[in-house]
Amino acid sequence: MELLRLQAEVLEANLEIVRRGLVLYTFGNASGIDRETGLVAIKPSGVPYEQMTPADMVICDLSGKIIEGRLKPSSDLDTHLELYRAFPAIGGVVHTHSEFATAWAQAGRDIPAFGTTHADYFYGPVPSTQELSDEEIQGDYVLNTGKAIVRRFNGLDPMAVPAALVAGHAPFCWGKTPMDAAHNAVILEYVARMAFSTSLLSPEGKGVSQALLNRHYFRKHGASATYGQ
C-alpha cells in the first residue's frame, strides 16, 4: 500500500508541473522516495503526461535496480538517485526545462535574491553548477549531473535552498515530498522570471539585504516560523 501511495503522489507531482506550465510535451520529470524502504518512484521515460497512471510510475532502489514497472524510468533517474543519496532530508525531486529558470541555467548564472518573494522560499541565491567537463559528459553524464549539484552544495543547506541550476542544462528542485518539490519548481520559475526583469531594470542591483532576507525566510521556515495557521 505504501508503494501505491508513493506512486500516486509522484504522478500528482508530475501532473502539477504540467498544470503550472513548467513542462512542454515530455520535458520534465518528478520522483519521490520512501525513506523507510529506500525505494524510489519516478516518471517513465517519454510517456505523455495525459496517458500516465499511478501504476506507470517506475519503482527502483537507490542503486537504480528496477523493482517494479513495465516501462523504462526517466532518463534522468541517476541524477535523482544521486540527490537522494546525498541529501537525506529530501523526499521528492523535480526536473523541468521551464523557460526562465532554464535561461539562468544556460547562462551559468546564480539567480540573485533580489527581493522578499525569493527570500520566502530560498535562503540566498539559487546556485548554478560548474559546467561538466568533456570527460564527465562523455562518461556517466546523468550521474555526473547529480554529482555536479552535490559539489555545488558543499557548505550549503539543500533544504534552505531547495533548487539548483545545472549549467547549460536546466533546473532541478527538491522538497520534503514530491508535491513539495513540484511547489518549489513552480516558485523557482516565478522568481527566475522576476529576477530576469529586475536585472534588466537594475543591472547593478545588489539584491535584498541580509536583514530582509532573514526576516522573510525565517517567518516561514524553522522553529520560529510565524506564517500560516
KAVEN-V143280 format. One record per backbone hydrogen bond with DSSP energy under -0.5 kcal/mol. CO is the residue of the C=O (numbers start at 1). NH is the residue of the N-H. Records with the same first field share a line. If there is no record, write none. Layout:
# KAVEN-V143280
CO->NH + NH
This chain:
# KAVEN-V143280
1->5
2->6
3->7
4->8
5->9
6->10
7->11
8->12
9->13
10->14
11->15
12->16
13->17
14->18
15->19
16->20
17->22 + 23
18->21
22->97
24->27
26->28
27->97
29->95
30->43
31->93
32->41
33->35
34->37 + 38 + 39
38->62
39->34
40->60
41->32
42->58
43->74
44->47
48->51 + 52
49->52
53->56
54->57
58->42
59->67 + 68
60->40
61->64
65->61
68->59
72->45
74->77
76->79 + 80
77->81
78->82
79->83
80->84
81->85
82->86
83->87
86->88
87->90
91->33
92->175
93->31
94->173
95->29
98->102
99->103
100->104
101->105
102->106
103->107
104->108 + 109
105->108 + 168
110->112
111->126
112->114
113->208
115->119
116->120
118->121 + 122
122->124
125->127
126->111
127->165
133->137
134->138
135->139
139->141
140->144
141->145
142->146
143->147
144->148
145->149
146->150
147->151
148->152
149->153
151->154
153->156
156->158
157->160 + 161
160->123
161->163
162->174
164->166 + 172
165->129 + 167
166->169
170->166
171->96
172->164
173->94
175->91 + 92
177->181
178->182
179->183
180->184
181->185
182->186
183->187
184->188
185->189
186->190
187->191
188->192
189->193
190->194
191->195
192->196
193->197
194->198
195->199
196->200
197->201
198->202
202->205
209->213
210->214
211->215
212->216
213->217
214->218
215->219
216->220
217->220 + 221
219->226 + 227
222->225
